[in-house]
């Protein structure tokens, strides 16, 4: 399961939940279940608001909502080759498409809708759902790993460039051409994620020990973080905060790591000390050392962490501003949503403040009692680069989306109206590979 950018494969062996996915700006959570799917709003810490629920399709393993609109894409195990696009406010189906193999993942932004199969990728124009390009014979990708940037000015698509190595293909889905190839890891990829502006791309391999961040579209390495060294793990979630200051990583272990994307400036007073001198010598020497050694010297450890009280269940994490404070959200296939406070100034262990049930809207359980934040903490949040509260960050109408015969609002998607009432223009179609 991959948040901030979407849901993932089935994980219902231990509960009724098959998938967990956050929408593009992490203001909404979707869950796919044996009985249907649900959409929740994430605007409050104390209350989990149910936006919509549907039981028309069973065994739902992909649910993707377009920002805070009423456009939702659903795939069910009963018809794993069929993508269903709904306007859930109106209770109508916009269209459905069939593919040549099982759908493994779907990604959305205002310009494009991307469907990932095991050995091919389909790129649709979200204004009219027309198929723009099919990427055939892509490297075997059994988990449907891919990421799509959400910024209105770009539509970068990332997917594995190799089945045996951690190579990333970055494709410009707006102009339909390959942008760059990034040799990110020695082992196959396990997770990739864009930041909100599409200028950075984070990746992790199947080993799960090292997280790397690259510039986009250049593909240059910017940061490298070490999640751990003792054991290999399965990465469950990799996501940037909306302001790109933090990167969150979760796995099948009980620890969630949050890294801070900053380059520590040199301090002049350290230059005169023995430790400062030796530090500069080591940094200079790393230029001439083998890559594996220099990488170890340059890696940073987690800025903040969370110790979960479970490790068996799949989880999906996100970093979001709720009620003007930064929070870490962890949703679990066990059917619970955990909300933690994140201190952006001092980091450390995040504090659990609420726990909500996703399967039944019961009275929320409190973690530690939430106390008023220190002045320095609030001031730090206020100075954060453009991270508004979730009540204003979405900018999308709950009644948005598309109904047959309607025009999609221009601010909702790409520039220009979208006509969906012409059956010749927009029929249910069957797309088959060669």
C-alpha positions as CSV (number, residue, x, y, z in Angstrom):
1,X,0.0,0.0,0.0
2,X,1.4,3.3,-1.0
3,X,-0.2,6.6,0.3
4,X,-0.1,10.2,-0.8
5,X,0.0,8.7,-4.2
6,X,-2.3,5.8,-3.7
7,X,-3.4,2.3,-2.6
8,X,-1.8,-1.0,-3.2
9,X,-2.2,-4.7,-3.3
10,X,-4.5,-6.8,-1.3
11,X,-3.9,-7.2,2.4
12,X,-7.1,-8.7,3.7
13,X,-5.7,-11.9,5.1
14,X,-6.2,-10.6,8.6
15,X,-9.3,-8.3,8.3
16,X,-12.0,-7.0,6.0
17,X,-9.7,-4.3,4.5
18,X,-8.0,-5.0,1.2
19,X,-6.4,-1.6,0.6
20,X,-5.7,1.8,2.2
21,X,-5.0,4.9,0.1
22,X,-4.8,8.6,0.8
23,X,-5.8,11.1,-1.9
24,X,-3.2,13.3,-3.6
25,X,-3.1,16.1,-1.0
26,X,-3.7,13.6,1.9
27,X,-7.0,15.2,3.0
28,X,-8.9,12.0,2.4
29,X,-8.5,8.3,3.2
30,X,-10.1,5.5,1.2
31,X,-10.4,1.9,2.2
32,X,-11.4,-1.0,0.0
33,X,-13.1,-3.9,1.8
34,X,-14.7,-7.3,1.1
35,X,-18.1,-5.6,1.2
36,X,-17.3,-2.4,-0.7
37,X,-15.4,0.8,0.0
38,X,-15.4,3.9,2.2
39,X,-14.1,7.5,1.9
40,X,-13.2,9.5,5.0
41,X,-12.3,13.2,5.4
42,X,-9.2,13.9,7.4
43,X,-10.0,17.5,8.5
44,X,-10.3,16.8,12.2
45,X,-8.2,15.1,14.9
46,X,-11.2,14.3,17.2
47,X,-13.7,13.1,14.6
48,X,-13.4,10.9,11.5
49,X,-16.0,12.0,9.0
50,X,-17.4,9.4,6.6
51,X,-17.8,11.1,3.2
52,X,-19.1,8.2,1.3
53,X,-19.6,4.5,1.4
54,X,-20.6,2.0,-1.3
55,X,-21.5,-1.6,-1.3
56,X,-22.3,-2.0,-5.0
57,X,-19.0,-3.7,-5.6
58,X,-17.5,-6.4,-3.3
59,X,-13.8,-7.3,-2.8
60,X,-12.5,-3.8,-3.7
61,X,-8.7,-3.8,-3.8
62,X,-8.1,-0.4,-5.4
63,X,-9.8,2.9,-4.5
64,X,-8.4,6.2,-5.7
65,X,-10.1,9.5,-5.1
66,X,-9.2,12.6,-7.2
67,X,-8.3,15.2,-4.5
68,X,-11.5,16.2,-2.7
69,X,-13.8,15.8,-5.8
70,X,-16.5,13.2,-6.3
71,X,-14.4,11.4,-8.9
72,X,-13.4,8.0,-7.6
73,X,-11.8,5.0,-9.4
74,X,-12.5,1.5,-8.1
75,X,-11.3,-2.0,-9.1
76,X,-12.7,-5.2,-7.6
77,X,-11.4,-8.7,-7.4
78,X,-14.6,-9.9,-9.1
79,X,-13.5,-8.0,-12.2
80,X,-9.7,-7.4,-11.8
81,X,-9.3,-6.2,-15.4
82,X,-12.0,-3.6,-15.2
83,X,-11.5,0.0,-14.0
84,X,-14.7,1.7,-12.9
85,X,-14.9,5.5,-12.7
86,X,-17.7,6.9,-10.6
87,X,-19.2,10.2,-9.6
88,X,-20.1,9.1,-6.0
89,X,-22.1,12.2,-5.1
90,X,-24.5,11.6,-7.9
91,X,-24.3,7.8,-7.6
92,X,-23.5,7.4,-11.3
93,X,-20.8,5.6,-13.3
94,X,-18.8,7.8,-15.6
95,X,-17.2,5.0,-17.5
96,X,-15.5,1.7,-17.2
97,X,-12.5,0.3,-19.1
98,X,-11.2,-3.2,-19.5
99,X,-7.6,-4.2,-19.9
100,X,-5.6,-7.2,-21.1
101,X,-4.4,-8.3,-17.6
102,X,-5.2,-7.6,-14.0
103,X,-5.0,-4.0,-12.8
104,X,-2.3,-3.7,-10.1
105,X,-2.4,0.0,-9.4
106,X,-4.0,3.3,-10.5
107,X,-2.6,6.9,-10.1
108,X,-4.5,10.2,-10.7
109,X,-3.7,13.9,-11.0
110,X,-5.5,16.8,-12.7
111,X,-4.2,15.9,-16.1
112,X,-3.6,12.2,-16.3
113,X,-5.0,8.8,-15.1
114,X,-2.4,6.0,-15.1
115,X,-3.2,2.3,-15.0
116,X,-0.4,-0.1,-14.2
117,X,-0.4,-3.8,-15.2
118,X,2.4,-6.3,-14.6
119,X,4.1,-5.7,-17.9
120,X,2.5,-2.5,-19.3
121,X,1.3,1.0,-18.4
122,X,-1.7,2.9,-19.8
123,X,-1.8,6.7,-19.8
124,X,-5.2,8.3,-20.1
125,X,-6.2,12.0,-20.5
126,X,-8.4,12.6,-17.5
127,X,-10.4,15.3,-19.2
128,X,-12.1,12.7,-21.5
129,X,-10.5,9.4,-20.4
130,X,-9.0,8.9,-23.9
131,X,-6.0,6.6,-24.0
132,X,-3.0,8.7,-24.9
133,X,-0.1,6.2,-24.7
134,X,0.5,2.6,-23.9
135,X,3.9,1.6,-22.5
136,X,4.3,-2.0,-23.6
137,X,6.9,-4.5,-22.5
138,X,7.9,-2.7,-19.4
139,X,10.0,-4.7,-16.9
140,X,8.1,-7.2,-14.9
141,X,6.4,-5.3,-12.1
142,X,4.3,-7.8,-10.1
143,X,3.2,-5.2,-7.4
144,X,2.3,-2.5,-9.9
145,X,4.8,-0.1,-8.4
146,X,4.5,3.4,-9.9
147,X,4.2,7.0,-8.8
148,X,2.6,10.1,-10.5
149,X,3.4,13.7,-9.6
150,X,0.4,15.8,-8.6
151,X,1.6,19.4,-9.4
152,X,-0.7,21.1,-11.9
153,X,2.3,22.1,-14.0
154,X,3.8,18.6,-14.5
155,X,2.8,14.9,-14.7
156,X,6.0,12.9,-14.1
157,X,5.4,9.2,-14.0
158,X,8.0,6.9,-12.3
159,X,8.1,3.1,-12.6
160,X,10.7,0.4,-12.4
161,X,13.2,0.3,-15.3
162,X,14.5,-3.2,-14.3
163,X,13.2,-6.3,-12.6
164,X,16.6,-7.2,-11.2
165,X,18.1,-3.8,-10.3
166,X,16.7,-0.7,-8.6
167,X,16.5,1.4,-11.7
168,X,13.8,4.1,-12.0
169,X,12.3,5.3,-15.3
170,X,11.0,8.8,-15.2
171,X,8.4,9.5,-17.9
172,X,6.8,12.9,-18.7
173,X,3.1,11.9,-19.1
174,X,2.2,15.4,-20.4
175,X,4.5,15.4,-23.4
176,X,4.7,11.6,-23.5
177,X,8.5,11.1,-23.5
178,X,11.1,9.5,-21.2
179,X,12.7,12.2,-19.1
180,X,15.5,10.3,-17.4
181,X,16.7,7.0,-16.0
182,X,17.9,6.9,-12.4
183,X,20.2,4.0,-11.1
184,X,18.8,4.3,-7.6
185,X,19.6,1.0,-5.9
186,X,21.4,-2.3,-6.5
187,X,18.4,-4.3,-5.5
188,X,14.9,-4.2,-7.1
189,X,12.6,-1.3,-6.1
190,X,10.1,-1.6,-3.3
191,X,8.7,2.0,-3.1
192,X,8.8,5.3,-5.0
193,X,7.1,8.6,-4.3
194,X,7.1,12.2,-5.6
195,X,6.9,15.2,-3.5
196,X,3.9,17.6,-4.0
197,X,5.7,19.8,-6.5
198,X,7.1,17.0,-8.6
199,X,10.7,18.2,-8.1
200,X,11.9,15.4,-5.9
201,X,11.5,11.6,-6.0
202,X,12.2,9.2,-3.1
203,X,13.0,5.5,-3.5
204,X,13.6,2.4,-1.4
205,X,14.7,-1.1,-2.5
206,X,13.6,-4.5,-1.4
207,X,16.3,-4.5,1.2
208,X,14.6,-1.5,2.8
209,X,17.7,-0.2,4.6
210,X,18.5,2.9,2.6
211,X,16.1,5.6,1.4
212,X,17.4,8.0,-1.4
213,X,16.0,11.2,-2.7
214,X,16.6,12.5,-6.2
215,X,16.0,15.8,-8.1
216,X,13.5,15.7,-10.9
217,X,13.9,15.9,-13.8
218,X,17.7,15.8,-13.6
219,X,17.8,12.6,-11.5
220,X,20.7,13.8,-9.3
221,X,20.9,12.3,-5.8
222,X,20.1,14.9,-3.1
223,X,19.7,13.0,0.1
224,X,20.4,9.5,1.5
225,X,18.9,8.2,4.8
226,X,19.5,4.9,6.6
227,X,16.3,3.3,7.9
228,X,18.2,0.5,9.6
229,X,21.1,-2.0,9.2
230,X,20.2,-5.1,11.3
231,X,17.6,-6.7,9.0
232,X,15.8,-6.4,5.7
233,X,12.2,-5.2,5.8
234,X,9.3,-4.8,3.5
235,X,8.5,-1.1,2.9
236,X,4.8,-0.4,3.3
237,X,4.7,3.3,2.8
238,X,6.9,6.1,1.5
239,X,5.6,9.6,1.5
240,X,6.7,13.3,1.6
241,X,5.0,15.9,3.7
242,X,3.1,18.4,1.5
243,X,5.7,21.1,2.2
244,X,8.5,18.6,1.2
245,X,10.3,19.2,4.5
246,X,9.9,15.6,5.8
247,X,9.9,12.1,4.4
248,X,8.0,9.3,6.2
249,X,8.8,5.6,5.8
250,X,7.0,2.6,7.3
251,X,7.5,-1.1,6.9
252,X,6.4,-4.4,8.3
253,X,8.2,-3.7,11.5
254,X,6.8,-1.7,14.5
255,X,8.9,1.5,13.8
256,X,7.9,4.4,11.5
257,X,10.8,6.7,10.5
258,X,10.5,10.4,9.7
259,X,13.5,12.1,8.0
260,X,14.0,15.8,7.7
261,X,15.2,17.0,4.3
262,X,17.8,19.6,5.2
263,X,21.5,20.1,4.6
264,X,23.2,20.9,7.9
265,X,25.2,24.2,7.4
266,X,28.8,24.4,8.5
267,X,29.4,26.3,11.7
268,X,32.3,28.5,11.8
269,X,33.0,27.9,15.5
270,X,33.4,24.1,14.8
271,X,36.2,24.8,12.4
272,X,38.5,25.6,15.3
273,X,37.7,22.5,17.3
274,X,39.4,19.1,16.9
275,X,36.0,17.4,16.2
276,X,35.1,20.0,13.6
277,X,38.5,19.6,12.0
278,X,38.2,15.8,11.9
279,X,34.7,16.1,10.5
280,X,35.8,18.2,7.6
281,X,38.7,15.9,7.0
282,X,36.3,12.9,6.8
283,X,34.0,14.7,4.5
284,X,36.9,15.6,2.2
285,X,38.2,12.1,2.3
286,X,34.8,10.6,1.3
287,X,35.4,12.0,-2.1
288,X,38.2,9.6,-2.7
289,X,36.8,6.6,-0.8
290,X,34.7,3.8,-2.5
291,X,31.1,4.6,-2.9
292,X,29.9,2.2,-0.3
293,X,32.1,3.7,2.4
294,X,31.4,7.3,1.5
295,X,27.7,6.7,1.4
296,X,27.8,5.3,5.0
297,X,29.6,8.5,6.1
298,X,27.0,10.8,4.5
299,X,23.9,9.1,5.7
300,X,21.6,10.7,8.2
301,X,19.3,8.9,10.7
302,X,15.7,9.6,11.5
303,X,14.6,13.0,12.8
304,X,11.5,11.5,14.4
305,X,10.1,8.0,15.0
306,X,7.0,6.2,16.1
307,X,6.8,2.8,17.8
308,X,3.6,1.1,16.7
309,X,1.8,-1.4,18.9
310,X,1.6,-3.8,15.9
311,X,3.9,-5.2,13.3
312,X,1.9,-7.8,11.5
313,X,-0.6,-5.7,9.7
314,X,-0.1,-3.7,6.5
315,X,-0.1,0.0,7.1
316,X,-0.2,3.3,5.1
317,X,1.3,6.5,6.5
318,X,1.1,10.2,5.6
319,X,2.2,13.5,7.0
320,X,-0.4,16.2,6.9
321,X,-1.4,19.4,8.6
322,X,-4.7,19.1,10.5
323,X,-6.1,22.0,12.6
324,X,-2.9,24.0,11.8
325,X,-0.5,21.4,13.4
326,X,1.6,18.7,11.6
327,X,0.4,15.2,12.2
328,X,1.5,11.7,11.3
329,X,-1.4,9.4,10.3
330,X,-1.0,5.6,10.3
331,X,-3.9,3.6,8.9
332,X,-3.8,-0.2,9.4
333,X,-5.4,-3.1,7.6
334,X,-6.6,-4.1,11.1
335,X,-9.2,-1.4,10.7
336,X,-7.7,1.4,12.9
337,X,-6.4,4.9,12.1
338,X,-3.8,6.3,14.5
339,X,-3.1,10.1,14.7
340,X,0.2,11.3,16.2
341,X,1.6,14.8,16.8
342,X,4.9,15.6,15.0
343,X,7.2,18.2,16.5
344,X,8.8,19.8,13.4
345,X,11.4,21.6,15.5
346,X,12.8,19.0,17.8
347,X,11.5,15.7,16.3
348,X,11.9,12.7,18.6
349,X,9.2,10.2,19.5
350,X,5.8,11.2,18.1
351,X,2.9,11.3,20.6
352,X,-0.2,9.3,19.9
353,X,-3.3,11.5,20.5
354,X,-6.2,9.7,18.8
355,X,-7.2,6.3,17.5
356,X,-10.3,5.8,15.2
357,X,-12.0,2.8,13.9
358,X,-12.3,2.6,10.1
359,X,-14.9,-0.3,10.0
360,X,-17.3,1.1,12.5
361,X,-17.6,4.8,13.5
362,X,-17.3,4.3,17.2
363,X,-16.3,6.9,19.8
364,X,-12.6,7.7,19.1
365,X,-10.0,6.5,21.6
366,X,-7.6,8.9,22.9
367,X,-3.9,8.4,23.1
368,X,-2.0,10.6,25.5
369,X,-4.0,13.7,26.3
370,X,-3.2,16.5,23.9
371,X,-1.8,19.5,25.6
372,X,-1.4,23.0,24.3
373,X,1.7,23.2,22.1
374,X,4.7,25.2,23.3
375,X,5.1,28.7,21.8
376,X,8.3,27.7,19.9
377,X,6.5,24.7,18.5
378,X,3.5,26.8,17.3
379,X,5.9,29.4,15.9
380,X,7.8,26.8,14.0
381,X,4.5,25.6,12.4
382,X,3.5,29.1,11.5
383,X,6.8,29.6,9.8
384,X,6.5,26.3,7.8
385,X,6.7,27.0,4.1
386,X,3.1,27.3,2.9
387,X,1.5,24.4,4.7
388,X,-2.1,25.6,5.3
389,X,-4.6,23.8,7.5
390,X,-6.4,20.9,5.8
391,X,-9.6,23.0,5.8
392,X,-8.1,25.2,3.1
393,X,-5.4,23.2,1.4
394,X,-7.7,21.1,-0.8
395,X,-9.4,23.9,-2.8
396,X,-11.9,21.4,-4.3
397,X,-15.7,21.2,-4.0
398,X,-17.1,18.1,-2.4
399,X,-19.7,18.2,-5.2
400,X,-17.1,18.3,-7.9
401,X,-16.4,15.5,-10.4
402,X,-18.3,14.4,-13.4
403,X,-21.8,13.3,-14.3
404,X,-23.0,12.3,-17.8
405,X,-24.2,15.5,-19.4
406,X,-22.1,17.8,-17.1
407,X,-19.0,19.8,-17.8
408,X,-16.2,19.1,-15.4
409,X,-15.2,22.4,-13.7
410,X,-12.0,23.7,-15.2
411,X,-10.3,24.2,-11.9
412,X,-11.1,20.6,-11.1
413,X,-9.0,19.1,-13.9
414,X,-6.8,20.4,-16.7
415,X,-7.6,23.6,-18.6
416,X,-10.7,23.3,-20.8
417,X,-14.2,21.8,-20.4
418,X,-14.8,18.1,-20.4
419,X,-17.8,16.8,-22.2
420,X,-18.9,13.3,-21.0
421,X,-22.4,13.0,-22.5
422,X,-21.4,11.9,-26.0
423,X,-21.5,8.1,-26.1
424,X,-19.4,8.0,-29.3
425,X,-16.8,10.1,-27.6
426,X,-16.8,8.3,-24.2
427,X,-18.2,4.8,-24.3
428,X,-17.1,1.8,-22.2
429,X,-14.4,0.3,-24.2
430,X,-12.2,-2.8,-24.1
431,X,-8.4,-2.1,-24.4
432,X,-6.3,-5.0,-25.3
433,X,-2.5,-5.3,-25.8
434,X,-1.0,-6.8,-28.9
